[in-house]
Amino acid sequence: MLPITLTPHRLKAALIGQGDALVRRQALLSEAEVEARLLPQDVPDEALAGLNLLFVAGLDEGESRALATRARALNVLVNIEDVLPLCDFHVPAIVRRGDLLLTVSTGGQVPGLSRRLREDLADQFGPEWTARLRNLAKARARWRSEGMTMSEVSQMVRAHVEREGWL
């Protein structure tokens, strides 16, 4: 596994699917501020060309496999919800607090464990973390503008977290 965080405004993503699974993927992408086009199941290859990511949800395995094969031929990374062997990447369990993103992954092997750990993290890191991160980011920018080195800024962040008793 290679954990990465992608910049949403640079992504060209699309969704194909139906039902609740599609709705869940739409919500996931919307929360991440990824503008994803909704494409029909009989999408022409021209509409797939140029995409970075394709999410497929709520389709049977045969349809999903065919879409994945076509997309990969066009160098598009594919995620087929709940069909790990067809995925180029998977989506971890997520706790989002503004720009604070906490994720848990079992490599798709035990999604129930990821979900349970996500629930625990959500309890530990409540909504107050949105403001904490925003305020700490402003302080960090100020410290950098004052000429502090990255090492000094890191020490200041750690000291602030300790002083506030956040962890």
Secondary structure, DSSP 8 states (H G I E B T S, - for coil): -------GGG--EEEEE-HHHHHHHHHHHHHTT--EEE--TT--HHHHTT-SEEEEES--HHHHHHHHHHHHHTT-EEEETT-GGG-SS---EEEEETTEEEEE--TTS-HHHHHHHHHHHHHHS-THHHHHHHHHHHHHHHHHHTT--HHHHHHHHHHHHHHHT--
